[in-house]
Amino acid sequence: MKFVAIGNANVDIKVFLEAIPGQDESIDALAITMSSGGAASNFAMAAAKIGIESYIIASLGNDELGKFYLESLRRANVNTSYIKIAEGVRTGLVLILNVLGEDRRMIQSSGANEELSPSDILERRELISSADEVHMATVRPEIAESVLEIREASWDPGMRMILKYKRKIWSLLGKAGKIFLNEKEAQELSGERDPVDCAIKIAKEGTKEIVIKMGSKGSLAYVDGETHRVDAIPVKVVDTTGAGDIFAAVYLKARRRGFSIDDCLKLANAASTIKVSRPSGVDSLPTWDEIQTMKLIFYGK
């Protein structure tokens, strides 16, 4: 089974804090880490960890951060041969502030991510066409459109892109086979409040499968006019980074292997539950066996 992820390639610097410092105030961090990041990167590493032949199409700068990123993905068994190296620009960088008991805050410099172009997608047409699944994550609409001209793909547009390009994203929904959204993204994109109403409205544009992640309220999928809803697994959250991306990777693998929609959601919930219970990093990504065990413990057969 071969998956191709398309999207941003970033280096994440995570700062863990008890509180945000005030103006002209200095405090000690609980911890500071650096890792490869970006939704597509997280998806690709998660896919590799659950036994999938994993590729990524992205753009990096020819700098030390880019080298760090490449080495991180190679260690995670992701094929990086199709990454573009852009000269004269810096690799994308994200500063993530994790304050105890609060949602994370992110500050981003897109850098070389902006250099990925429709022509780069066309140059990689053969890889895209040959994959079992192609997953676009936080890509600009022109990149999504180029991919969807080649084949159907799954798409996780992300809130930042929805806020910036809502109308264009809406116009492309009918070409995407599956859409992954969190609850706030679904509300923003559709203009509805109830998650089921969000999914129904998006489905009217032609999207075959809408999957909405709702955190502690679980997840749902709207497929062929039917709503499938699964409860969340209670968990003490340590780090939410990449949870939605491993959710998508596991859901897509389960769908490819012929699991029911409900079981796909349960497996994806189990994967994201394990992920958020651990500090970030490749080693924190669960294996397929761990995911199946978690599903069995909480949901039963």
Phi, psi and omega in degrees: 000130184237126177244142174239125175259139179231127180162208186283146173239111183235162163254126181263128170250114184254130178244122180259125188227154171280330180199157175283130179292152176281180179300134178059028179246142179242133177227162177273137175282149173290324178193154174226129180230158175229132182207164173290146183207193188101142186301318180294321179296314179300318179298313183297317179292321178296318179299316179298321183293332180262020169091017181261143172289113195242133179233157175223139172246119184199184180226130179238158169277158177272072185216181183295323178296321177297319178295319177299316180299311182301315180296321179298315181289324178296321177295333179273007178068032174262133178285119184255013186296339185257012176281135176276136174254112184264128180277145173080006177228158181270150174299144179303142184225137178231127173262121183245121179258116179252106180259134182307126176080007182232161173293149181292155175243139183230138176236124191238142168241111188295322176053232186294344177302328181289348183274347176290127189235164175304325179294327176296323178295315180297324178294339181252022183304319184298315178297314182299318182291330186273350185284151172289320177222138171243128183238120178262131183228118177054045178263153175293152184304324181293331175288314178302316181298320179296319178294315184289344172286336179273317184194169172289145181212162171273156189215126171243092189291330180080150185296319183300318179287324179297316180296326185273326189229036188306312184298317181291317177301316180301322182290341183260354187303322183294342180270345181270133181289319181225141177239129175250127181219152165270176187298316181294321178295318179298319179293316181294318183289319186268335185082002177264168180253313181288133183303322179294318177297322176301311183296318180298317180295319179293321180299329179296341177278354176112357178292130186284328188216122179243123180244125183240123179266128188237024176060235183292349178266002177095213182210160177218155174228137177247111186224128177052042177078005180244142178259128176244126185229135183229137179291155175283162174262124180301139183203148171272115187281130175253312182204121183272355184303126175082001183296318179292331182285319176290328174305311182295317182298316181290318178301314182293321177297315181298320177298317179296329181272004172086017176292156174295161178301316180300317180290327175299316178295319180296317178295318180294319175300316180299318180296313182291329176297313178298317183299312184287346180276356184236156172298155183290163180132162182301322182294340181277348181288131182284153173276168178299321179296318178298320181295315179297322179295316179299317178300315182295319181296315186272315187261343187080194182289000000 
